[in-house]
């Protein structure tokens, strides 16, 4: 398992624990995280090993890809982070 795979696994499981503690319906198998919100929105995050990225499918803003840079998953479309996008869209603190 590559260091990036380990970091992606850690990140997805960290998010899962926070979401579960906040009462959000979520399922995680290590490499994929599915989030189902009460208002019917569904999110899917997964680790894409070939590109070494975390991918996010959002019902609000579409597809996002994130590369690990200096300990943070940064969008390949700009400078936003995975955590910032999720905090904004889910209206929940992930810190």
Secondary structure, DSSP 4 states (H G I P E B T S, - for coil): --HHHHHHHHHHHHHHHHHHHTT-EEEE-SSEEEEE-TTS-EEEEEEETTTTEEEEEETTTEEEEEEEETTEEEETTSS-BHHHHHHHHHT----
